[in-house]
């Protein structure tokens, strides 16, 4: 089983770790794009181009793929349709949607933490109108949080989390993490908001959907390999990734993240 994950940076780690835990025999191709990140500030056409480039680089490196996973809200919004035109029906393409629907089932009030661009987007507004129209929803633009997570600088992370927490009403009991980078600092977010706040992320749901779409491919009896591409080049897993549990888990169980 060969699965590509396409994102600008290490925000893909939580989804990659969920896939690795569910199918430790799968070969994962982490196609990052450090030369052009962050994608959120780019035009839709540019995001589409970068997502396609990342998926094609993984295809070439793997010699074919069984699935393309896009663990990035920005790339899913802008690039999913084009990726599906290119790869489906032979290769399923799975995108990421903020977990607003399951969070709304808690009855509210809820907050949606997202990047500044996603917070302003019609995409997020439509999700709220569709799945949470009858409850109180506070959009929180988390300025700088994704970049702080990418840097793995504890002080920058703490400052960005504190800023977003200050914009979150005190009565909120569920928070949707609308950027996969935020999954990596879930403990810090809960600590800033209080232990009674439930976090809703998409990583495990996306991993489960990817495996459903791939189907029941046989296990090969060996640990899967984790391979990394940096803007198409063979690379090592970034040092910042290893500061997070999801990144460290990819180094365990005989599946070192090494260059191709």
Secondary structure as UniProt FT lines:
FT   STRAND          2..6
FT   HELIX           10..12
FT   HELIX           13..22
FT   TURN            24..25
FT   STRAND          27..32
FT   TURN            34..36
FT   HELIX           39..41
FT   HELIX           44..62
FT   STRAND          67..69
FT   HELIX           73..87
FT   TURN            88..90
FT   STRAND          92..94
FT   HELIX           100..104
FT   TURN            105..106
FT   STRAND          110..114
FT   HELIX           116..120
FT   HELIX           122..131
FT   TURN            133..134
FT   STRAND          137..141
FT   TURN            143..144
FT   HELIX           145..151
FT   HELIX           154..166
FT   TURN            170..171
FT   STRAND          174..177
FT   HELIX           180..183
FT   TURN            184..185
FT   HELIX           186..193
FT   TURN            195..196
FT   STRAND          198..200
FT   HELIX           203..214
FT   STRAND          226..230
FT   TURN            231..232
FT   STRAND          233..235
FT   HELIX           239..243
FT   HELIX           245..249
FT   TURN            250..251
FT   TURN            253..254
FT   STRAND          257..258
//
